[in-house]
């Protein structure tokens, strides 16, 4: 039933931090793969938020998609993603405006129409569907959150296994732009997106790094790319600095959008150790386990995450390059920057879609992946 060569690719959400993922993938697909003499071909791709959009590019174009993504992030401008006009700021009696877009509506800080148009018109959806239909790509999974129920709905294109938990459901569908845009609709930042008469927002609220679906769909090896530095490495905020609303908003996004994937990976590794012990102790251990309980298998994982604090990078890049932004956007992001500590500019790091920042993140992702060359070479 399972193919030991099935590679899964799992991509986290995180707004502008997604540039880091592009750098990792550029190294894996465009440098490591050719150096090993083979194409890197993930058969299962699971993504949330910006990770869903990245996954769709990789699913459709593979190595070419990875190179294209890197170029896009290196050339990124804020108006490629969202609009904010001065009259919007002047009209703010409440913190958020009611936005109506072609795919949804709701209270939101920004008008994401440029992102919607870019995703709909430029991503090669027909090629993605062709690869899924030919089974070259076994499945594409896009995680969203149902607004009414709060349940994680994982839209899945391709044959799926029965999988349902109290707060998670795999829903078979033909993945389109609207599903990826719903996955990327960070609440109160972008409007909710309507699909089939229901409203959906960012899947990160429930599952930012969808590792389990990749395993359930048959991946034997999984490359996980995260966009948050390890919590034990984060620099503490000065004890005498009272938290501002923008600081708290950034930490809230950290809590909501960046789940602790390390726990999931440790759980997979624990199961692997148990299975290895069982096979050593009992020759028929795996067969009896499958017959008397359910089939288990070992899953190899590789995890690449930032070696540096992305909030600090965002603060430094913004300080040096804010003059290049449109006036209204510069005004609003300056409000955020001025109220966040330089070592905790988390909210800014999600919203600062500018090449001065995203280009640096893309390069950092490439370098971090290169440092893990030996691990990644054994995985892909």
C-alpha positions as CSV (number, residue, x, y, z in Angstrom):
1,X,0.0,0.0,0.0
2,X,2.9,2.4,0.8
3,X,5.8,3.3,-1.3
4,X,9.1,3.7,0.6
5,X,10.1,6.4,-1.9
6,X,7.0,8.6,-1.3
7,X,8.3,12.1,-0.3
8,X,5.9,14.4,1.5
9,X,6.4,18.2,1.6
10,X,4.8,20.1,4.5
11,X,4.9,23.9,4.5
12,X,3.9,26.3,7.3
13,X,2.0,29.6,7.2
14,X,3.3,32.9,8.3
15,X,2.6,35.8,5.9
16,X,5.7,37.5,4.6
17,X,7.8,34.9,6.4
18,X,6.9,32.5,3.6
19,X,9.9,33.9,1.7
20,X,12.1,31.8,4.0
21,X,10.3,28.6,2.7
22,X,11.1,29.7,-0.9
23,X,14.8,29.9,-0.1
24,X,14.8,26.4,1.5
25,X,13.0,25.0,-1.6
26,X,15.4,26.7,-4.0
27,X,18.3,25.0,-2.4
28,X,16.6,21.6,-2.3
29,X,15.1,21.6,-5.8
30,X,17.7,23.6,-7.7
31,X,21.0,22.8,-6.0
32,X,20.7,19.6,-4.0
33,X,18.6,17.6,-6.4
34,X,20.9,18.2,-9.4
35,X,24.0,17.6,-7.2
36,X,22.5,14.2,-6.3
37,X,21.7,13.5,-10.0
38,X,17.9,13.4,-9.6
39,X,14.8,15.4,-9.6
40,X,13.2,16.1,-6.2
41,X,9.6,15.0,-6.7
42,X,7.3,15.3,-3.6
43,X,4.3,13.0,-4.1
44,X,2.2,14.6,-1.3
45,X,2.2,18.3,-0.6
46,X,0.4,19.8,2.5
47,X,0.4,23.5,3.1
48,X,-1.2,26.2,5.2
49,X,-1.6,29.9,4.5
50,X,1.4,31.1,2.5
51,X,2.6,27.5,2.6
52,X,-0.5,26.4,0.6
53,X,0.3,28.9,-2.1
54,X,4.0,27.8,-2.1
55,X,2.9,24.2,-2.3
56,X,0.6,24.9,-5.3
57,X,3.6,26.4,-7.2
58,X,5.8,23.4,-6.3
59,X,3.0,20.9,-7.1
60,X,2.5,22.4,-10.5
61,X,6.1,23.2,-11.6
62,X,8.5,21.4,-9.3
63,X,12.1,22.7,-9.7
64,X,10.9,25.5,-12.1
65,X,8.3,26.5,-9.5
66,X,11.0,26.7,-6.8
67,X,13.1,29.0,-8.9
68,X,10.1,31.2,-9.8
69,X,9.1,31.5,-6.2
70,X,12.6,32.6,-5.2
71,X,12.6,35.2,-7.9
72,X,9.1,36.5,-6.8
73,X,10.2,36.9,-3.2
74,X,13.4,38.6,-4.2
75,X,11.4,41.1,-6.2
76,X,8.5,41.5,-3.8
77,X,6.6,44.8,-3.4
78,X,3.8,45.4,-0.9
79,X,1.3,46.3,-3.7
80,X,1.8,42.7,-5.1
81,X,0.0,41.5,-2.0
82,X,-2.4,44.1,-0.5
83,X,-3.5,47.7,-0.8
84,X,-3.9,50.3,1.9
85,X,-4.9,53.8,1.0
86,X,-4.6,57.0,3.1
87,X,-8.4,57.5,3.0
88,X,-8.6,54.0,4.6
89,X,-6.5,55.2,7.5
90,X,-8.4,58.5,7.8
91,X,-11.7,56.6,7.8
92,X,-10.8,54.3,10.6
93,X,-13.3,54.9,13.4
94,X,-12.9,51.3,14.2
95,X,-9.6,49.4,13.9
96,X,-10.8,47.5,10.8
97,X,-12.7,48.3,7.6
98,X,-15.3,46.2,6.0
99,X,-13.8,44.8,2.8
100,X,-15.7,43.2,0.0
101,X,-13.6,41.2,-2.6
102,X,-14.5,38.8,-5.5
103,X,-14.1,35.8,-3.2
104,X,-15.3,36.9,0.2
105,X,-15.9,39.8,2.6
106,X,-15.5,40.8,6.2
107,X,-13.6,43.2,8.6
108,X,-9.9,43.4,7.6
109,X,-7.0,45.7,7.8
110,X,-6.0,45.3,4.1
111,X,-7.5,44.9,0.7
112,X,-5.8,41.7,-0.7
113,X,-7.2,42.1,-4.2
114,X,-3.6,42.2,-5.7
115,X,-2.8,38.8,-4.1
116,X,-6.1,37.3,-5.3
117,X,-5.5,38.5,-8.9
118,X,-1.9,37.2,-8.9
119,X,-2.8,33.8,-7.6
120,X,-5.8,33.3,-9.9
121,X,-4.1,34.5,-13.1
122,X,-0.5,33.5,-12.7
123,X,-0.4,30.1,-10.9
124,X,-0.7,27.3,-13.4
125,X,-3.7,25.6,-12.0
126,X,-4.3,23.4,-15.1
127,X,-0.8,21.9,-14.8
128,X,-1.3,21.2,-11.1
129,X,-4.5,19.4,-11.8
130,X,-2.9,17.4,-14.6
131,X,-0.1,16.2,-12.3
132,X,-2.7,15.2,-9.7
133,X,-4.8,13.4,-12.2
134,X,-1.8,11.5,-13.6
135,X,-0.8,10.5,-10.0
136,X,2.6,12.1,-10.5
137,X,1.4,14.1,-7.5
138,X,-0.6,11.8,-5.3
139,X,-2.3,14.5,-3.3
140,X,-2.4,18.2,-2.5
141,X,-3.8,19.3,0.9
142,X,-4.7,22.9,1.8
143,X,-5.6,23.6,5.4
144,X,-8.3,26.2,6.3
145,X,-10.5,27.1,9.3
146,X,-14.3,27.0,9.0
147,X,-15.4,30.4,10.5
148,X,-18.7,29.1,12.0
149,X,-17.4,25.9,13.6
150,X,-13.8,26.7,14.2
151,X,-13.0,23.3,12.7
152,X,-9.9,22.7,10.6
153,X,-11.0,21.7,7.1
154,X,-8.3,20.3,4.9
155,X,-9.3,20.5,1.3
156,X,-7.7,17.5,-0.4
157,X,-7.2,17.0,-4.2
158,X,-6.4,13.3,-5.0
159,X,-7.3,10.0,-3.5
160,X,-7.7,10.2,0.2
161,X,-7.7,7.9,3.2
162,X,-10.5,8.0,5.8
163,X,-9.3,10.6,8.3
164,X,-11.4,12.6,10.7
165,X,-10.9,13.9,14.2
166,X,-13.2,16.1,16.3
167,X,-11.5,19.3,15.1
168,X,-10.1,18.2,11.8
169,X,-11.6,16.9,8.5
170,X,-10.2,16.0,5.1
171,X,-12.6,17.2,2.4
172,X,-12.1,15.9,-1.1
173,X,-12.2,18.7,-3.7
174,X,-10.5,20.1,-6.8
175,X,-8.0,22.5,-5.4
176,X,-8.4,26.0,-6.9
177,X,-7.2,29.5,-6.2
178,X,-10.1,30.1,-3.8
179,X,-8.9,27.3,-1.5
180,X,-5.4,28.6,-1.2
181,X,-6.7,32.2,-0.7
182,X,-9.0,31.0,2.1
183,X,-6.0,29.3,3.7
184,X,-4.1,32.5,3.5
185,X,-6.9,34.8,4.9
186,X,-5.3,35.7,8.2
187,X,-8.2,36.8,10.4
188,X,-8.7,40.6,10.7
189,X,-5.7,41.1,8.3
190,X,-7.5,39.8,5.2
191,X,-11.2,39.2,4.7
192,X,-12.8,35.7,5.0
193,X,-13.2,33.7,1.8
194,X,-16.5,32.1,0.8
195,X,-16.4,28.5,-0.5
196,X,-19.7,26.6,-1.1
197,X,-21.7,29.0,1.0
198,X,-19.4,28.8,4.0
199,X,-16.7,31.2,5.1
200,X,-13.1,30.1,5.7
201,X,-10.0,31.8,7.1
202,X,-6.4,30.9,7.7
203,X,-5.8,27.2,8.4
204,X,-3.1,28.2,10.8
205,X,-5.6,28.8,13.5
206,X,-6.0,25.1,13.9
207,X,-3.1,23.5,12.2
208,X,-0.3,25.6,10.8
209,X,2.1,22.8,9.9
210,X,0.0,19.8,8.6
211,X,2.4,16.9,9.1
212,X,-0.2,14.3,10.1
213,X,-2.2,14.5,6.8
214,X,1.1,13.8,4.9
215,X,1.7,10.7,7.0
216,X,-1.9,9.5,6.7
217,X,-1.8,9.9,2.9
218,X,1.2,7.6,2.7
219,X,4.4,9.6,2.9
220,X,7.4,7.6,4.1
221,X,9.7,10.6,4.2
222,X,8.6,14.1,5.0
223,X,10.4,17.4,4.6
224,X,8.9,20.0,6.9
225,X,9.7,23.7,6.5
226,X,8.8,26.0,9.4
227,X,9.1,29.8,9.6
228,X,9.6,30.3,13.4
229,X,12.9,30.1,15.2
230,X,13.0,27.6,18.2
231,X,11.2,29.1,21.2
232,X,14.1,28.3,23.5
233,X,16.3,30.5,21.3
234,X,14.1,33.6,21.3
235,X,15.6,36.6,23.0
236,X,13.5,37.8,26.0
237,X,11.9,41.2,26.0
238,X,13.3,43.7,28.5
239,X,11.6,43.3,31.9
240,X,10.7,47.0,32.2
241,X,9.1,47.3,28.8
242,X,5.3,47.2,29.0
243,X,3.7,45.3,26.1
244,X,2.0,47.5,23.5
245,X,-1.2,46.4,21.5
246,X,1.0,45.8,18.4
247,X,3.5,43.8,20.4
248,X,0.6,41.7,21.8
249,X,-0.9,41.3,18.3
250,X,2.4,39.9,17.1
251,X,2.6,37.5,19.9
252,X,-1.1,36.5,19.3
253,X,-0.2,35.7,15.7
254,X,2.7,33.7,16.9
255,X,0.4,31.7,19.2
256,X,-2.3,31.3,16.6
257,X,-0.3,30.8,13.4
258,X,2.8,29.0,14.5
259,X,2.1,25.7,16.1
260,X,4.7,23.6,17.9
261,X,5.6,21.3,15.0
262,X,8.6,20.1,17.1
263,X,6.2,18.1,19.3
264,X,4.7,16.4,16.2
265,X,8.1,15.5,14.9
266,X,9.2,14.2,18.3
267,X,6.1,12.0,18.4
268,X,6.9,10.5,15.0
269,X,10.5,9.8,16.1
270,X,9.2,8.1,19.3
271,X,7.0,5.9,17.2
272,X,9.9,5.1,15.0
273,X,12.0,4.0,18.0
274,X,9.2,1.8,19.3
275,X,8.8,0.1,16.0
276,X,12.5,-0.5,15.7
277,X,12.5,-2.0,19.2
278,X,9.6,-4.2,18.3
279,X,11.1,-5.5,15.2
280,X,14.3,-6.4,17.1
281,X,12.5,-8.1,19.9
282,X,9.8,-9.9,17.9
283,X,10.4,-11.1,14.3
284,X,6.7,-10.9,13.5
285,X,6.0,-7.6,15.4
286,X,4.9,-5.5,12.4
287,X,2.7,-8.2,11.0
288,X,1.0,-8.8,14.4
289,X,0.6,-5.1,14.9
290,X,-1.2,-4.7,11.6
291,X,-3.4,-7.7,12.1
292,X,-4.4,-7.1,15.7
293,X,-4.4,-3.3,15.8
294,X,-3.6,-1.4,12.6
295,X,-0.7,-1.0,10.2
296,X,2.2,1.2,11.4
297,X,5.3,2.2,9.5
298,X,8.4,4.2,10.2
299,X,8.4,7.8,8.8
300,X,11.7,9.7,8.3
301,X,11.4,13.4,8.8
302,X,13.6,16.4,8.1
303,X,12.9,19.8,9.6
304,X,14.3,23.2,8.4
305,X,13.5,26.3,10.3
306,X,15.1,29.8,10.7
307,X,18.5,30.0,12.4
308,X,17.9,33.7,13.1
309,X,15.0,35.7,14.6
310,X,12.8,36.9,11.8
311,X,11.3,39.7,13.9
312,X,14.7,41.3,14.3
313,X,15.5,41.0,10.6
314,X,12.1,42.7,9.8
315,X,12.8,45.6,12.2
316,X,16.3,46.2,10.7
317,X,15.2,46.0,7.1
318,X,12.2,48.2,7.7
319,X,14.3,50.8,9.5
320,X,16.6,51.0,6.4
321,X,14.0,50.8,3.6
322,X,10.7,52.2,4.8
323,X,11.0,55.2,2.4
324,X,10.4,52.8,-0.5
325,X,6.9,51.9,0.6
326,X,3.6,53.5,-0.5
327,X,2.8,56.4,1.9
328,X,-0.2,54.9,3.6
329,X,1.5,51.5,4.1
330,X,4.6,53.1,5.4
331,X,2.5,55.1,7.8
332,X,0.7,52.1,9.2
333,X,3.8,49.8,9.3
334,X,5.7,52.6,11.0
335,X,3.0,52.7,13.7
336,X,3.6,48.9,14.3
337,X,7.4,49.2,14.2
338,X,7.5,52.2,16.6
339,X,5.4,50.2,19.1
340,X,7.3,46.9,18.9
341,X,10.7,46.3,20.4
342,X,13.4,45.7,17.7
343,X,14.0,42.2,19.1
344,X,10.2,41.3,19.0
345,X,8.9,42.8,15.7
346,X,6.7,39.8,15.1
347,X,3.7,41.5,13.7
348,X,5.9,43.5,11.3
349,X,7.5,40.3,10.1
350,X,4.1,38.9,8.9
351,X,3.1,42.1,7.1
352,X,6.3,43.5,5.6
353,X,6.0,42.2,2.1
354,X,9.0,44.0,0.6
355,X,12.0,42.7,-1.2
356,X,14.4,44.3,1.3
357,X,13.0,41.9,3.9
358,X,11.7,39.0,1.9
359,X,14.9,38.8,-0.2
360,X,16.9,38.5,3.0
361,X,14.6,35.7,4.3
362,X,14.8,33.9,1.0
363,X,18.6,33.9,1.2
364,X,18.5,32.8,4.9
365,X,16.3,29.9,4.0
366,X,18.8,28.8,1.3
367,X,21.7,29.1,3.7
368,X,19.9,27.1,6.5
369,X,19.0,24.4,4.1
370,X,22.6,24.2,2.8
371,X,23.8,23.8,6.4
372,X,21.6,20.7,6.6
373,X,22.8,19.2,3.3
374,X,23.7,15.8,4.7
375,X,20.3,15.3,6.4
376,X,18.3,16.6,3.4
377,X,20.4,14.5,0.9
378,X,19.3,11.4,2.8
379,X,15.7,12.5,2.8
380,X,15.0,13.6,-0.8
